Amino acid sequence: MRGLGSGVFEIAVRLRGDAFRVVYAVQIGPEIWVIHAFQKKSTQGIKTPQREIDLIRDRLKQLKEMY
C-alpha cells in the first residue's frame, strides 16, 4: 500500500472468490499492530476505496501518537 509511509504493509488474501485486505504496521515498538482489515467489495475495479485508505491513515496517525 503506497503512500502510507514506511513500515506499513498490505496483505491481500483470496478465499472462495472473495478478496480480503489486512493492513498492518511493523516497526512500532517490538509489536505488530493490525490497523485495519476489510473485505474488498470495490465498485472501482481493483482500487481500494478512499474511505478505507482514510481510515487506515487516521488509525496509523493515532497509533504513532501513542508511541
Secondary structure, DSSP 8 states (H G I E B T S, - for coil): -TTS-TTEEEEEEEETTEEEEEEEEEEETTEEEEEEEEEE--SSTT---HHHHHHHHHHHHHHHHH-
